[in-house]
Amino acid sequence: MLQAAVSNPSFRDKLKDIIISGKLAHPIVEGGKGIGASNGRTSGAFAAAGAVGTFSGVNAQSYDANGQIIPYVYKGQTRRERHEELVEQSIRGGVQQAKIAHEVAGGNGRIHVNVLWEMGGAERVLVGILEGAPGMVHGVTCGAGMPYRLGDIAEHYKVYYHPIISSARAFNALWKRSYNKTSQWLGSVVYEDPWLAGGHNGLSNAEDPDKPQDPYPRVAELRKTMNGFGLNETPIVMAGGAWHLKEWEHWLDNPEIGPVAFQFGTRPLLTQESPVSEYWKRRLLTLGEGDVFLNRFSPTGFYSSAVNNNFIAELRGRGERQVEYRTEQEGLFSEPLPVGARGRPVYIQPDDRARVDTWKAAGHTEAMKTPDSTLIFVSPERGNEILVDQIECMGCLSHCRFSNWKDHDDYTTGKKADPRSFCIQKTLQDIIAGCPVDEQLMFSGHNAYRFAGDPFYAKGFIPSVEQLVKRILTGY
């Protein structure tokens, strides 16, 4: 029996604590999420439990003296003015969340801040948070793009950086262009599964969104690449798809994978400390398999994973009520169609006329032009909402296909605004503020359906972060 025990170590013995951002911690990382879905309270609680907490640096929330959330307010008349207000408020909120996390952690674990490279003013916001909360942030995670400057920023502020990538090829490019110069501050490499992770996903044009790949060979390839650069002891953080770590036991003590930790983004939503609304938490408990939808509606242009609710259905409807057009008669485009307030004609194909008439009869009478020489048809109320949202753009992204904003140079993408997308900051601010979750963008990982069948959540049980971390360490 003794020999068997030695040759077959227990799961907990295999799940080793690792050095991450300069300190030994449990191999459990809170997923950053965005716009308030992870904050100082949640990240501090993960760190207090000996794990790694991550607060979102994306439009982080500030509080007044009574602990009430201070909403983001924009007074500027131009997009550039509103963008400057957004950056200022984001820095203020991020600094406050860092201080809360530091206080809650009590010196335990690690505190990371998560930023998106494609968010508007990303570098300025990150630098503002690090300067405003010195010594309180131990690491920076960053994805949604190719953050070449991340290592330089981390080195300057003496914090560790954790790039989020979805392939060995992406890390190879980052390393050769930049990270080889700041390797001492590389805290880990986060592999985010582009098919299973919640929020924005790093699917490349060569990968089929309908054909998910096994993460093991992809991560083994990443480890081989990292080892070739002398990064044998740098941890890989597996993000996306982790639920019961027992299911990942073959990754532990495995030289093909090396030091590994696991990121949890969806499970922390259902905790006592989680800032999401009670309705959102209860909705998570009712999701079924397949209810999370991989789509490309995001104004970033990236794929993203979200709950397939009324919000997503309305966006899908816009794309389905769509026909090509020309501004002049051209070949098959011979059927005149008056559009706009002045009723100026464009030309569609005769075969599309019946579909357009059907959509109009159903109330979708407003035709809106897209950058791809197509028209979509929406109700007048929806059309007005889309136009107002585009006009009120506050520059939350570095490039936005919905509003055609760009956060540098001439401040425009040079393309028409795309009404098939949406204002991502507006809906994420609304859902975190408690608006009905079925009517807003509800990001989630594809494993969210497992809440309903996991005995840990029986009878609607919602754990504390500490209880969740202890549970995960058991393998379940």
Protein Blocks (a to p, Z undefined) as FASTA:
>chain_A
ZZmmmmmccfklmmccddeehiacdfbdcdfbgghiacfklmmmmmmnopacdddfehpa
cddfkopacddddfbfbfklmmmmmmmmmmmmmmmmmmmmmmmnnopajddddddfkbgh
klmmmmmmmmmmghkacbdcdeeijdfklmmmmmmnopacddddfbfklmmmmmmmmmmm
mmmmmmbdcdddfklmgcjddbdfkbcfklccdfklmmmmmmmmmmmnopmmpccddeeh
iabfmlmmmmgopaklopaddddfklmmmcfklmbdfklmmmmmmpcehiaccdfkbfnl
pacdddddfklmmmmmmmmmccdddfbdehjllbccdedjkopacdddfklmmmmmmmmm
nopabccddfkopacdddfklmmmmmmmmmmpgolafbdfklopafehjopghiacdfkb
ccfklmmmmmmnopafklpccdddfklmmmmmmmklgghiacdfklmmmmmmnoZZ
